[in-house]
Amino acid sequence: MLYEIECDKFAEKKNGEFVPRGRIRFHEGLNTVLGDKKAENAIGKSTFLLALDFCFGGDDYLDNDINNVVSYVKTHTINFAFKFGDGIEYYKRSTIDPKKVIPCNQNYEQSGEPMDIEAFRKHLRESYAIQTAQNTWRSLVGRYSRIYGRDNYDERRPLKYGDETEELAIMALEQLFGIYDLVKEYEDFYKEKDKRKKVRKQATDIGEIVTIATTERQVKENEKEIERLEQELAELTNKEDSDIAAQDTANLDKAAEIKGQITILKRKRTRLVSQLNAVKTNLEGGLTPTFDDIVELQEYFPEVDIEKLEIIENFHKKMQTILTGEMTDEVSRLELLIDAATEEVRKLEDEQRKLGIPTNVSKKFLDKTVELRGRINFLRKQNEGYESTRTLVAETKAAKEQMETARENQLEKLETMINQAMVRLNDFIYDGEQYAPEIHFGNTRTGKPTYKFKCESNTSTGDNYKNLIIFDMSILNNSDLPFLMHDSLIFKNVADLPIDKIMQLYVQSKKQIFISFDKAEAFTEYTAKTLYDTRVIDLYANGGELFGWSWAKKRKKDNKEVDTNTETQQSE
């Protein structure tokens, strides 16, 4: 439990001097921050509760939107101690470095290495022996520390905590009672299915996935087209080719590729053979005129100059001699290329045969077969994708229903337990003569959990705040929640009778309850005595504020009753 708190800025102003308040001790059960008879505001009741929250690892004490103490009091350190079993642990935490908590000795002198705030929160959770609750420490205790300035004291929405959704608020309650893991398994399964469904739909909508039919009509059109294509494929393949057409599409596609390569090689080889024949013809001299040819030519053309023709012939013979060597080399080169092409054709034909497809099958047949098969497979995949999507949608719907059913079953049990606990507390307060508040869980139209909290017969402000107290006490008594904080705002409109009984409930608690309260004398003798007996600090206006002064009130210069210089020194 929280054992004590100390801050050198906590003070009373007496006779113009600031007197430190010293160490403020706490005890089991009710711990009261008592305001004055006039119910003065701005005396530090809420700030003190926030300081306690600061000791419990909270950060709202430093939040200017909630509490502007740092703006006026400036840098200060809060010393505090916890008692667990027979041991007392001493710490200090500064407003200048709130992310660190420093272990200390009993004189609040540093005695160990600073702890990171998260490590400190984890330590508190372990030290309080939280067993069932699955919340983080701050999620556990922060929501039931209902202090003015924090968004968690809506009397009609007891689960409200800041700006989180109802779904998250209910999840925190599930975690508090250790039932969240029972639901989370179904929730995770549903979320995974829903994510896959959304990703598939998005990809289909933007055209990233084209192998999914989007409508039942498209599926039927695809079926008709498949039937037509299969008929065309059947007509394409004769009896001898039927086994080939039944081959795997990948084999057919590969065979068509090989067939294309063979065709290219054969054309290349044909060109090389033509070149080779031309060169061989030249080597054989079939195109060079002989002496007999020239003599025969003179018979038809007597005027031809035989000598010049002989000179020309001799020139050709000399050129032929020169070129013969080069042409012989060209013959060898062409023959090598032809042999290489022939060998490559042979290898490719062997590769085709290994695929189970004869070499005499035409490329045209293979290409057409591959085309038809490919189109048929594409249309089938579209239809399979449609069925897969339908299955995924159905599975997602079923997973959602399972999740909601699991959550409803667990929340129904939790609802019954909390409502029964509230009935017992309400009967204690009203001797069984008034209806108790009830909490009821349900689902929105989108399937998200929601809740209602009310008492049908009591709708006044005071009754609603009383109901909030009853709810919190039910949670405190039946869970791992280690303590409660209730600010004075909650008690403002509650009637005397319920206040008496509520004080009894507070006093009976074995867990710590921290409250702030005003005008004790305005209530019954029992309530007033209880508040005085359980008070840990008295706060009042004009010097009795938490820091000995109030920054909410105007300070006048040269007013001897208000020493502004002293106040400024106190705040620095």
Sequence and secondary structure as in RCSB ss.txt:
>XXXX:A:sequence
MLYEIECDKFAEKKNGEFVPRGRIRFHEGLNTVLGDKKAENAIGKSTFLLALDFCFGGDDYLDNDINNVVSYVKT
HTINFAFKFGDGIEYYKRSTIDPKKVIPCNQNYEQSGEPMDIEAFRKHLRESYAIQTAQNTWRSLVGRYSRIYGR
DNYDERRPLKYGDETEELAIMALEQLFGIYDLVKEYEDFYKEKDKRKKVRKQATDIGEIVTIATTERQVKENEKE
IERLEQELAELTNKEDSDIAAQDTANLDKAAEIKGQITILKRKRTRLVSQLNAVKTNLEGGLTPTFDDIVELQEY
FPEVDIEKLEIIENFHKKMQTILTGEMTDEVSRLELLIDAATEEVRKLEDEQRKLGIPTNVSKKFLDKTVELRGR
INFLRKQNEGYESTRTLVAETKAAKEQMETARENQLEKLETMINQAMVRLNDFIYDGEQYAPEIHFGNTRTGKPT
YKFKCESNTSTGDNYKNLIIFDMSILNNSDLPFLMHDSLIFKNVADLPIDKIMQLYVQSKKQIFISFDKAEAFTE
YTAKTLYDTRVIDLYANGGELFGWSWAKKRKKDNKEVDTNTETQQSE
>XXXX:A:secstr
 EEEEE TT EEEETTEEEE   EE  SSEEEEE  TT  SSSSHHHHHHHHHHHTT  GGG TTT  HHHHH S
 EEEEEEEETTEEEEEEEESSSTTEEEEE TT  B S  EEHHHHHHHHHHHTT  S  S HHHHHGGGEE TTS
S   TT TT  TT  HHHHHHHHHHHTT HHHHHHHHHHHHHHHHHHHHHHHHHHTTS  SS  SHHHHHHHHHH
HHHHHHHHHHHS TTTHHHHTS HHHHHHHHHHHHHHHHHHHHHHHHHHHHHHHHHHHHTTTS  HHHHHHHHHH
 TTS HHHHHHHHHHHHHHHHHHHHHHHHHHHHHHHHHHHHHHHHHHHHHHHHHTT  TTS HHHHHHHHHHHHH
HHHHHHHHHHHHHHHHHHHHHHHHHHHHHHHHHHHHHHHHHHHHHHHHHHHHHHHTT S   EEEEEE TTS EE
EEEEBTTB SHHHHHHHHHHHHHHHHHTSS  EEEE GGGGTT  HHHHHHHHHHHHH SSEEEEEE  GGGS H
HHHHHHHHHEEEE  SSS STTSS TTS   TT TTS HHHHHHHH 
